Amino acid sequence: MTITKKQNGNALEIALEGRLDTMTAPELEVELNGSLDGAEILTLDFTDLSYISSAGLRVLLAAEKRMGKKGGMTVTHVGEAIMEIFEVTGFTDILTIE
């Protein structure tokens, strides 16, 4: 998985490419833990994300919980396969998806 990070003031955008699974979720978790302190708004761009596992969902849930105390978190450009996972798991009710 490739993580691309852009900071613009208090807004942080992270684009993910590849698979967010058991092997790569810890990498995203470390990146988020190191980056969220200065961010009020988090945008996750899933344009090039092809798969997400339960480990990836756990990282998203933790980020949503942390950003909920600030300005919020948005997930953008979600493909069909990942949207289906979000729907089945109920994450469409938890996340702000654009």
Jmol script that loads the backbone (N, CA, C; Angstrom):
load data "model"
ATOM      1  N   MET A   1       0.846  -1.174   0.000  1.00  0.00           N
ATOM      2  CA  MET A   1       0.000   0.000   0.000  1.00  0.00           C
ATOM      3  C   MET A   1       0.892   1.239   0.000  1.00  0.00           C
ATOM      4  N   THR A   2       0.460   2.253  -0.721  1.00  0.00           N
ATOM      5  CA  THR A   2       1.158   3.534  -0.756  1.00  0.00           C
ATOM      6  C   THR A   2       0.294   4.577  -0.061  1.00  0.00           C
ATOM      7  N   ILE A   3       0.921   5.346   0.815  1.00  0.00           N
ATOM      8  CA  ILE A   3       0.241   6.419   1.541  1.00  0.00           C
ATOM      9  C   ILE A   3       0.823   7.746   1.090  1.00  0.00           C
ATOM     10  N   THR A   4      -0.059   8.637   0.610  1.00  0.00           N
ATOM     11  CA  THR A   4       0.368   9.970   0.200  1.00  0.00           C
ATOM     12  C   THR A   4      -0.334  10.967   1.097  1.00  0.00           C
ATOM     13  N   LYS A   5       0.459  11.828   1.723  1.00  0.00           N
ATOM     14  CA  LYS A   5      -0.075  12.757   2.716  1.00  0.00           C
ATOM     15  C   LYS A   5       0.116  14.192   2.246  1.00  0.00           C
ATOM     16  N   LYS A   6      -0.949  15.011   2.392  1.00  0.00           N
ATOM     17  CA  LYS A   6      -0.884  16.439   2.093  1.00  0.00           C
ATOM     18  C   LYS A   6      -1.462  17.201   3.284  1.00  0.00           C
ATOM     19  N   GLN A   7      -0.673  18.117   3.824  1.00  0.00           N
ATOM     20  CA  GLN A   7      -1.128  18.947   4.949  1.00  0.00           C
ATOM     21  C   GLN A   7      -1.373  20.360   4.420  1.00  0.00           C
ATOM     22  N   ASN A   8      -2.538  20.910   4.705  1.00  0.00           N
ATOM     23  CA  ASN A   8      -2.867  22.280   4.313  1.00  0.00           C
ATOM     24  C   ASN A   8      -3.452  22.973   5.538  1.00  0.00           C
ATOM     25  N   GLY A   9      -2.595  23.634   6.303  1.00  0.00           N
ATOM     26  CA  GLY A   9      -3.054  24.232   7.559  1.00  0.00           C
ATOM     27  C   GLY A   9      -3.475  23.150   8.522  1.00  0.00           C
ATOM     28  N   ASN A  10      -4.731  23.222   8.975  1.00  0.00           N
ATOM     29  CA  ASN A  10      -5.222  22.211   9.913  1.00  0.00           C
ATOM     30  C   ASN A  10      -5.980  21.086   9.207  1.00  0.00           C
ATOM     31  N   ALA A  11      -5.947  21.086   7.869  1.00  0.00           N
ATOM     32  CA  ALA A  11      -6.602  20.030   7.087  1.00  0.00           C
ATOM     33  C   ALA A  11      -5.549  19.038   6.587  1.00  0.00           C
ATOM     34  N   LEU A  12      -5.809  17.776   6.806  1.00  0.00           N
ATOM     35  CA  LEU A  12      -4.907  16.705   6.382  1.00  0.00           C
ATOM     36  C   LEU A  12      -5.640  15.816   5.392  1.00  0.00           C
ATOM     37  N   GLU A  13      -5.007  15.562   4.247  1.00  0.00           N
ATOM     38  CA  GLU A  13      -5.561  14.631   3.266  1.00  0.00           C
ATOM     39  C   GLU A  13      -4.587  13.477   3.103  1.00  0.00           C
ATOM     40  N   ILE A  14      -5.121  12.275   3.212  1.00  0.00           N
ATOM     41  CA  ILE A  14      -4.312  11.077   3.028  1.00  0.00           C
ATOM     42  C   ILE A  14      -4.953  10.243   1.926  1.00  0.00           C
ATOM     43  N   ALA A  15      -4.159   9.979   0.883  1.00  0.00           N
ATOM     44  CA  ALA A  15      -4.617   9.137  -0.230  1.00  0.00           C
ATOM     45  C   ALA A  15      -3.976   7.761  -0.071  1.00  0.00           C
ATOM     46  N   LEU A  16      -4.788   6.725  -0.247  1.00  0.00           N
ATOM     47  CA  LEU A  16      -4.314   5.353  -0.122  1.00  0.00           C
ATOM     48  C   LEU A  16      -4.379   4.664  -1.476  1.00  0.00           C
ATOM     49  N   GLU A  17      -3.345   3.899  -1.769  1.00  0.00           N
ATOM     50  CA  GLU A  17      -3.295   3.155  -3.028  1.00  0.00           C
ATOM     51  C   GLU A  17      -2.937   1.712  -2.723  1.00  0.00           C
ATOM     52  N   GLY A  18      -3.711   0.783  -3.266  1.00  0.00           N
ATOM     53  CA  GLY A  18      -3.439  -0.638  -3.057  1.00  0.00           C
ATOM     54  C   GLY A  18      -4.452  -1.280  -2.135  1.00  0.00           C
ATOM     55  N   ARG A  19      -3.941  -2.091  -1.212  1.00  0.00           N
ATOM     56  CA  ARG A  19      -4.793  -2.855  -0.306  1.00  0.00           C
ATOM     57  C   ARG A  19      -4.552  -2.431   1.138  1.00  0.00           C
ATOM     58  N   LEU A  20      -5.652  -2.195   1.849  1.00  0.00           N
ATOM     59  CA  LEU A  20      -5.584  -1.889   3.284  1.00  0.00           C
ATOM     60  C   LEU A  20      -6.027  -3.160   4.007  1.00  0.00           C
ATOM     61  N   ASP A  21      -5.049  -3.956   4.420  1.00  0.00           N
ATOM     62  CA  ASP A  21      -5.351  -5.261   4.998  1.00  0.00           C
ATOM     63  C   ASP A  21      -4.515  -5.486   6.253  1.00  0.00           C
ATOM     64  N   THR A  22      -4.457  -6.718   6.706  1.00  0.00           N
ATOM     65  CA  THR A  22      -3.750  -7.058   7.935  1.00  0.00           C
ATOM     66  C   THR A  22      -2.281  -6.655   7.881  1.00  0.00           C
ATOM     67  N   MET A  23      -1.681  -6.742   6.718  1.00  0.00           N
ATOM     68  CA  MET A  23      -0.264  -6.417   6.579  1.00  0.00           C
ATOM     69  C   MET A  23      -0.012  -4.908   6.531  1.00  0.00           C
ATOM     70  N   THR A  24      -0.944  -4.139   5.961  1.00  0.00           N
ATOM     71  CA  THR A  24      -0.709  -2.710   5.742  1.00  0.00           C
ATOM     72  C   THR A  24      -1.435  -1.800   6.736  1.00  0.00           C
ATOM     73  N   ALA A  25      -2.445  -2.310   7.428  1.00  0.00           N
ATOM     74  CA  ALA A  25      -3.193  -1.487   8.388  1.00  0.00           C
ATOM     75  C   ALA A  25      -2.293  -0.892   9.476  1.00  0.00           C
ATOM     76  N   PRO A  26      -1.322  -1.652  10.015  1.00  0.00           N
ATOM     77  CA  PRO A  26      -0.440  -1.044  11.022  1.00  0.00           C
ATOM     78  C   PRO A  26       0.345   0.156  10.482  1.00  0.00           C
ATOM     79  N   GLU A  27       0.713   0.108   9.215  1.00  0.00           N
ATOM     80  CA  GLU A  27       1.426   1.226   8.592  1.00  0.00           C
ATOM     81  C   GLU A  27       0.555   2.485   8.574  1.00  0.00           C
ATOM     82  N   LEU A  28      -0.722   2.323   8.211  1.00  0.00           N
ATOM     83  CA  LEU A  28      -1.640   3.464   8.215  1.00  0.00           C
ATOM     84  C   LEU A  28      -1.875   3.954   9.639  1.00  0.00           C
ATOM     85  N   GLU A  29      -1.994   3.037  10.568  1.00  0.00           N
ATOM     86  CA  GLU A  29      -2.219   3.409  11.962  1.00  0.00           C
ATOM     87  C   GLU A  29      -1.058   4.255  12.500  1.00  0.00           C
ATOM     88  N   VAL A  30       0.163   3.864  12.188  1.00  0.00           N
ATOM     89  CA  VAL A  30       1.344   4.627  12.609  1.00  0.00           C
ATOM     90  C   VAL A  30       1.332   6.008  11.971  1.00  0.00           C
ATOM     91  N   GLU A  31       1.013   6.062  10.678  1.00  0.00           N
ATOM     92  CA  GLU A  31       0.955   7.351   9.966  1.00  0.00           C
ATOM     93  C   GLU A  31      -0.094   8.264  10.586  1.00  0.00           C
ATOM     94  N   LEU A  32      -1.267   7.739  10.868  1.00  0.00           N
ATOM     95  CA  LEU A  32      -2.331   8.547  11.464  1.00  0.00           C
ATOM     96  C   LEU A  32      -1.965   9.005  12.879  1.00  0.00           C
ATOM     97  N   ASN A  33      -1.400   8.118  13.665  1.00  0.00           N
ATOM     98  CA  ASN A  33      -1.022   8.484  15.036  1.00  0.00           C
ATOM     99  C   ASN A  33       0.002   9.613  15.045  1.00  0.00           C
ATOM    100  N   GLY A  34       0.871   9.645  14.054  1.00  0.00           N
ATOM    101  CA  GLY A  34       1.874  10.680  13.978  1.00  0.00           C
ATOM    102  C   GLY A  34       1.397  11.969  13.338  1.00  0.00           C
ATOM    103  N   SER A  35       0.247  11.929  12.681  1.00  0.00           N
ATOM    104  CA  SER A  35      -0.205  13.080  11.888  1.00  0.00           C
ATOM    105  C   SER A  35      -1.449  13.777  12.412  1.00  0.00           C
ATOM    106  N   LEU A  36      -2.253  13.123  13.220  1.00  0.00           N
ATOM    107  CA  LEU A  36      -3.565  13.671  13.574  1.00  0.00           C
ATOM    108  C   LEU A  36      -3.533  14.749  14.651  1.00  0.00           C
ATOM    109  N   ASP A  37      -2.452  14.848  15.407  1.00  0.00           N
ATOM    110  CA  ASP A  37      -2.412  15.850  16.469  1.00  0.00           C
ATOM    111  C   ASP A  37      -2.601  17.266  15.934  1.00  0.00           C
ATOM    112  N   GLY A  38      -2.004  17.586  14.804  1.00  0.00           N
ATOM    113  CA  GLY A  38      -2.112  18.931  14.250  1.00  0.00           C
ATOM    114  C   GLY A  38      -3.273  19.123  13.301  1.00  0.00           C
ATOM    115  N   ALA A  39      -4.072  18.095  13.091  1.00  0.00           N
ATOM    116  CA  ALA A  39      -5.166  18.164  12.116  1.00  0.00           C
ATOM    117  C   ALA A  39      -6.517  18.337  12.791  1.00  0.00           C
ATOM    118  N   GLU A  40      -7.330  19.206  12.237  1.00  0.00           N
ATOM    119  CA  GLU A  40      -8.711  19.378  12.683  1.00  0.00           C
ATOM    120  C   GLU A  40      -9.674  18.652  11.744  1.00  0.00           C
ATOM    121  N   ILE A  41      -9.266  18.531  10.483  1.00  0.00           N
ATOM    122  CA  ILE A  41     -10.096  17.897   9.461  1.00  0.00           C
ATOM    123  C   ILE A  41      -9.244  16.848   8.749  1.00  0.00           C
ATOM    124  N   LEU A  42      -9.769  15.639   8.634  1.00  0.00           N
ATOM    125  CA  LEU A  42      -9.075  14.552   7.945  1.00  0.00           C
ATOM    126  C   LEU A  42      -9.914  14.105   6.758  1.00  0.00           C
ATOM    127  N   THR A  43      -9.275  14.038   5.591  1.00  0.00           N
ATOM    128  CA  THR A  43      -9.914  13.489   4.397  1.00  0.00           C
ATOM    129  C   THR A  43      -9.103  12.293   3.947  1.00  0.00           C
ATOM    130  N   LEU A  44      -9.775  11.169   3.788  1.00  0.00           N
ATOM    131  CA  LEU A  44      -9.138   9.963   3.265  1.00  0.00           C
ATOM    132  C   LEU A  44      -9.624   9.751   1.840  1.00  0.00           C
ATOM    133  N   ASP A  45      -8.696   9.758   0.897  1.00  0.00           N
ATOM    134  CA  ASP A  45      -9.011   9.595  -0.523  1.00  0.00           C
ATOM    135  C   ASP A  45      -8.778   8.132  -0.899  1.00  0.00           C
ATOM    136  N   PHE A  46      -9.870   7.452  -1.260  1.00  0.00           N
ATOM    137  CA  PHE A  46      -9.807   6.028  -1.598  1.00  0.00           C
ATOM    138  C   PHE A  46      -9.852   5.781  -3.099  1.00  0.00           C
ATOM    139  N   THR A  47      -9.504   6.780  -3.925  1.00  0.00           N
ATOM    140  CA  THR A  47      -9.549   6.643  -5.381  1.00  0.00           C
ATOM    141  C   THR A  47      -8.835   5.373  -5.843  1.00  0.00           C
ATOM    142  N   ASP A  48      -7.647   5.117  -5.295  1.00  0.00           N
ATOM    143  CA  ASP A  48      -6.824   3.994  -5.757  1.00  0.00           C
ATOM    144  C   ASP A  48      -6.741   2.854  -4.743  1.00  0.00           C
ATOM    145  N   LEU A  49      -7.680   2.832  -3.793  1.00  0.00           N
ATOM    146  CA  LEU A  49      -7.718   1.725  -2.833  1.00  0.00           C
ATOM    147  C   LEU A  49      -8.560   0.605  -3.422  1.00  0.00           C
ATOM    148  N   SER A  50      -7.985  -0.590  -3.496  1.00  0.00           N
ATOM    149  CA  SER A  50      -8.683  -1.703  -4.158  1.00  0.00           C
ATOM    150  C   SER A  50      -9.347  -2.671  -3.186  1.00  0.00           C
ATOM    151  N   TYR A  51      -8.932  -2.659  -1.917  1.00  0.00           N
ATOM    152  CA  TYR A  51      -9.453  -3.646  -0.961  1.00  0.00           C
ATOM    153  C   TYR A  51      -9.278  -3.112   0.450  1.00  0.00           C
ATOM    154  N   ILE A  52     -10.213  -3.460   1.327  1.00  0.00           N
ATOM    155  CA  ILE A  52     -10.079  -3.141   2.752  1.00  0.00           C
ATOM    156  C   ILE A  52     -10.558  -4.346   3.561  1.00  0.00           C
ATOM    157  N   SER A  53      -9.764  -4.726   4.559  1.00  0.00           N
ATOM    158  CA  SER A  53     -10.111  -5.860   5.416  1.00  0.00           C
ATOM    159  C   SER A  53     -10.619  -5.347   6.758  1.00  0.00           C
ATOM    160  N   SER A  54     -10.934  -6.270   7.643  1.00  0.00           N
ATOM    161  CA  SER A  54     -11.406  -5.877   8.970  1.00  0.00           C
ATOM    162  C   SER A  54     -10.330  -5.118   9.739  1.00  0.00           C
ATOM    163  N   ALA A  55      -9.070  -5.424   9.492  1.00  0.00           N
ATOM    164  CA  ALA A  55      -7.981  -4.685  10.142  1.00  0.00           C
ATOM    165  C   ALA A  55      -7.982  -3.231   9.677  1.00  0.00           C
ATOM    166  N   GLY A  56      -8.241  -3.020   8.394  1.00  0.00           N
ATOM    167  CA  GLY A  56      -8.338  -1.669   7.859  1.00  0.00           C
ATOM    168  C   GLY A  56      -9.546  -0.934   8.413  1.00  0.00           C
ATOM    169  N   LEU A  57     -10.660  -1.636   8.548  1.00  0.00           N
ATOM    170  CA  LEU A  57     -11.866  -1.028   9.111  1.00  0.00           C
ATOM    171  C   LEU A  57     -11.626  -0.581  10.555  1.00  0.00           C
ATOM    172  N   ARG A  58     -10.872  -1.368  11.293  1.00  0.00           N
ATOM    173  CA  ARG A  58     -10.563  -1.019  12.681  1.00  0.00           C
ATOM    174  C   ARG A  58      -9.770   0.287  12.744  1.00  0.00           C
ATOM    175  N   VAL A  59      -8.810   0.455  11.835  1.00  0.00           N
ATOM    176  CA  VAL A  59      -8.015   1.688  11.800  1.00  0.00           C
ATOM    177  C   VAL A  59      -8.908   2.876  11.448  1.00  0.00           C
ATOM    178  N   LEU A  60      -9.829   2.678  10.496  1.00  0.00           N
ATOM    179  CA  LEU A  60     -10.757   3.753  10.128  1.00  0.00           C
ATOM    180  C   LEU A  60     -11.652   4.135  11.303  1.00  0.00           C
ATOM    181  N   LEU A  61     -12.132   3.141  12.018  1.00  0.00           N
ATOM    182  CA  LEU A  61     -12.998   3.399  13.163  1.00  0.00           C
ATOM    183  C   LEU A  61     -12.267   4.205  14.241  1.00  0.00           C
ATOM    184  N   ALA A  62     -11.021   3.843  14.508  1.00  0.00           N
ATOM    185  CA  ALA A  62     -10.224   4.578  15.501  1.00  0.00           C
ATOM    186  C   ALA A  62      -9.991   6.020  15.053  1.00  0.00           C
ATOM    187  N   ALA A  63      -9.712   6.213  13.761  1.00  0.00           N
ATOM    188  CA  ALA A  63      -9.489   7.564  13.233  1.00  0.00           C
ATOM    189  C   ALA A  63     -10.770   8.385  13.299  1.00  0.00           C
ATOM    190  N   GLU A  64     -11.898   7.769  12.979  1.00  0.00           N
ATOM    191  CA  GLU A  64     -13.195   8.462  13.031  1.00  0.00           C
ATOM    192  C   GLU A  64     -13.495   8.894  14.462  1.00  0.00           C
ATOM    193  N   LYS A  65     -13.230   8.019  15.404  1.00  0.00           N
ATOM    194  CA  LYS A  65     -13.473   8.327  16.815  1.00  0.00           C
ATOM    195  C   LYS A  65     -12.600   9.498  17.276  1.00  0.00           C
ATOM    196  N   ARG A  66     -11.352   9.465  16.875  1.00  0.00           N
ATOM    197  CA  ARG A  66     -10.415  10.523  17.270  1.00  0.00           C
ATOM    198  C   ARG A  66     -10.767  11.853  16.598  1.00  0.00           C
ATOM    199  N   MET A  67     -11.105  11.819  15.312  1.00  0.00           N
ATOM    200  CA  MET A  67     -11.412  13.047  14.582  1.00  0.00           C
ATOM    201  C   MET A  67     -12.804  13.574  14.931  1.00  0.00           C
ATOM    202  N   GLY A  68     -13.685  12.720  15.446  1.00  0.00           N
ATOM    203  CA  GLY A  68     -15.014  13.157  15.862  1.00  0.00           C
ATOM    204  C   GLY A  68     -14.962  14.179  16.980  1.00  0.00           C
ATOM    205  N   LYS A  69     -13.877  14.158  17.747  1.00  0.00           N
ATOM    206  CA  LYS A  69     -13.691  15.124  18.830  1.00  0.00           C
ATOM    207  C   LYS A  69     -13.128  16.442  18.308  1.00  0.00           C
ATOM    208  N   LYS A  70     -12.787  16.457  17.025  1.00  0.00           N
ATOM    209  CA  LYS A  70     -12.215  17.656  16.395  1.00  0.00           C
ATOM    210  C   LYS A  70     -13.187  18.126  15.315  1.00  0.00           C
ATOM    211  N   GLY A  71     -12.663  18.375  14.114  1.00  0.00           N
ATOM    212  CA  GLY A  71     -13.487  18.882  13.020  1.00  0.00           C
ATOM    213  C   GLY A  71     -14.184  17.804  12.210  1.00  0.00           C
ATOM    214  N   GLY A  72     -13.674  16.583  12.264  1.00  0.00           N
ATOM    215  CA  GLY A  72     -14.324  15.486  11.565  1.00  0.00           C
ATOM    216  C   GLY A  72     -13.443  14.810  10.532  1.00  0.00           C
ATOM    217  N   MET A  73     -13.982  13.724   9.981  1.00  0.00           N
ATOM    218  CA  MET A  73     -13.277  12.913   8.996  1.00  0.00           C
ATOM    219  C   MET A  73     -14.227  12.601   7.853  1.00  0.00           C
ATOM    220  N   THR A  74     -13.705  12.660   6.626  1.00  0.00           N
ATOM    221  CA  THR A  74     -14.483  12.342   5.433  1.00  0.00           C
ATOM    222  C   THR A  74     -13.706  11.337   4.596  1.00  0.00           C
ATOM    223  N   VAL A  75     -14.417  10.375   4.051  1.00  0.00           N
ATOM    224  CA  VAL A  75     -13.826   9.403   3.131  1.00  0.00           C
ATOM    225  C   VAL A  75     -14.375   9.726   1.737  1.00  0.00           C
ATOM    226  N   THR A  76     -13.469   9.909   0.770  1.00  0.00           N
ATOM    227  CA  THR A  76     -13.894  10.300  -0.576  1.00  0.00           C
ATOM    228  C   THR A  76     -13.485   9.253  -1.618  1.00  0.00           C
ATOM    229  N   HIS A  77     -14.160   9.330  -2.759  1.00  0.00           N
ATOM    230  CA  HIS A  77     -13.850   8.516  -3.941  1.00  0.00           C
ATOM    231  C   HIS A  77     -13.804   7.018  -3.634  1.00  0.00           C
ATOM    232  N   VAL A  78     -14.849   6.538  -2.988  1.00  0.00           N
ATOM    233  CA  VAL A  78     -14.933   5.130  -2.603  1.00  0.00           C
ATOM    234  C   VAL A  78     -15.466   4.318  -3.776  1.00  0.00           C
ATOM    235  N   GLY A  79     -14.716   3.307  -4.174  1.00  0.00           N
ATOM    236  CA  GLY A  79     -15.127   2.424  -5.267  1.00  0.00           C
ATOM    237  C   GLY A  79     -16.226   1.468  -4.841  1.00  0.00           C
ATOM    238  N   GLU A  80     -16.800   0.794  -5.838  1.00  0.00           N
ATOM    239  CA  GLU A  80     -17.934  -0.111  -5.596  1.00  0.00           C
ATOM    240  C   GLU A  80     -17.617  -1.215  -4.598  1.00  0.00           C
ATOM    241  N   ALA A  81     -16.474  -1.865  -4.760  1.00  0.00           N
ATOM    242  CA  ALA A  81     -16.136  -3.012  -3.905  1.00  0.00           C
ATOM    243  C   ALA A  81     -16.004  -2.577  -2.444  1.00  0.00           C
ATOM    244  N   ILE A  82     -15.363  -1.446  -2.218  1.00  0.00           N
ATOM    245  CA  ILE A  82     -15.183  -0.979  -0.842  1.00  0.00           C
ATOM    246  C   ILE A  82     -16.495  -0.439  -0.288  1.00  0.00           C
ATOM    247  N   MET A  83     -17.285   0.210  -1.126  1.00  0.00           N
ATOM    248  CA  MET A  83     -18.594   0.698  -0.676  1.00  0.00           C
ATOM    249  C   MET A  83     -19.471  -0.474  -0.242  1.00  0.00           C
ATOM    250  N   GLU A  84     -19.392  -1.566  -0.964  1.00  0.00           N
ATOM    251  CA  GLU A  84     -20.166  -2.753  -0.588  1.00  0.00           C
ATOM    252  C   GLU A  84     -19.737  -3.261   0.790  1.00  0.00           C
ATOM    253  N   ILE A  85     -18.436  -3.249   1.071  1.00  0.00           N
ATOM    254  CA  ILE A  85     -17.939  -3.659   2.391  1.00  0.00           C
ATOM    255  C   ILE A  85     -18.459  -2.698   3.454  1.00  0.00           C
ATOM    256  N   PHE A  86     -18.426  -1.392   3.159  1.00  0.00           N
ATOM    257  CA  PHE A  86     -18.946  -0.401   4.108  1.00  0.00           C
ATOM    258  C   PHE A  86     -20.426  -0.632   4.387  1.00  0.00           C
ATOM    259  N   GLU A  87     -21.197  -0.962   3.356  1.00  0.00           N
ATOM    260  CA  GLU A  87     -22.634  -1.189   3.525  1.00  0.00           C
ATOM    261  C   GLU A  87     -22.908  -2.432   4.364  1.00  0.00           C
ATOM    262  N   VAL A  88     -22.205  -3.520   4.064  1.00  0.00           N
ATOM    263  CA  VAL A  88     -22.415  -4.786   4.773  1.00  0.00           C
ATOM    264  C   VAL A  88     -22.031  -4.666   6.244  1.00  0.00           C
ATOM    265  N   THR A  89     -20.984  -3.906   6.526  1.00  0.00           N
ATOM    266  CA  THR A  89     -20.498  -3.790   7.904  1.00  0.00           C
ATOM    267  C   THR A  89     -21.160  -2.663   8.691  1.00  0.00           C
ATOM    268  N   GLY A  90     -21.986  -1.851   8.023  1.00  0.00           N
ATOM    269  CA  GLY A  90     -22.642  -0.743   8.701  1.00  0.00           C
ATOM    270  C   GLY A  90     -21.792   0.519   8.791  1.00  0.00           C
ATOM    271  N   PHE A  91     -20.647   0.516   8.121  1.00  0.00           N
ATOM    272  CA  PHE A  91     -19.778   1.687   8.164  1.00  0.00           C
ATOM    273  C   PHE A  91     -20.373   2.884   7.418  1.00  0.00           C
ATOM    274  N   THR A  92     -21.365   2.650   6.569  1.00  0.00           N
ATOM    275  CA  THR A  92     -22.023   3.790   5.905  1.00  0.00           C
ATOM    276  C   THR A  92     -22.775   4.639   6.912  1.00  0.00           C
ATOM    277  N   ASP A  93     -23.137   4.052   8.035  1.00  0.00           N
ATOM    278  CA  ASP A  93     -23.804   4.798   9.100  1.00  0.00           C
ATOM    279  C   ASP A  93     -22.826   5.489  10.041  1.00  0.00           C
ATOM    280  N   ILE A  94     -21.576   5.079  10.017  1.00  0.00           N
ATOM    281  CA  ILE A  94     -20.557   5.598  10.928  1.00  0.00           C
ATOM    282  C   ILE A  94     -19.719   6.693  10.260  1.00  0.00           C
ATOM    283  N   LEU A  95     -19.340   6.456   8.998  1.00  0.00           N
ATOM    284  CA  LEU A  95     -18.432   7.348   8.292  1.00  0.00           C
ATOM    285  C   LEU A  95     -19.177   8.382   7.467  1.00  0.00           C
ATOM    286  N   THR A  96     -18.537   9.511   7.246  1.00  0.00           N
ATOM    287  CA  THR A  96     -19.030  10.500   6.276  1.00  0.00           C
ATOM    288  C   THR A  96     -18.349  10.154   4.959  1.00  0.00           C
ATOM    289  N   ILE A  97     -19.144   9.726   3.988  1.00  0.00           N
ATOM    290  CA  ILE A  97     -18.605   9.260   2.703  1.00  0.00           C
ATOM    291  C   ILE A  97     -19.118  10.186   1.606  1.00  0.00           C
ATOM    292  N   GLU A  98     -18.197  10.709   0.826  1.00  0.00           N
ATOM    293  CA  GLU A  98     -18.554  11.586  -0.306  1.00  0.00           C
ATOM    294  C   GLU A  98     -18.097  10.981  -1.597  1.00  0.00           C
TER     295      GLU A  98
END
end "model"
wireframe off; spacefill off
backbone 0.3
color backbone group
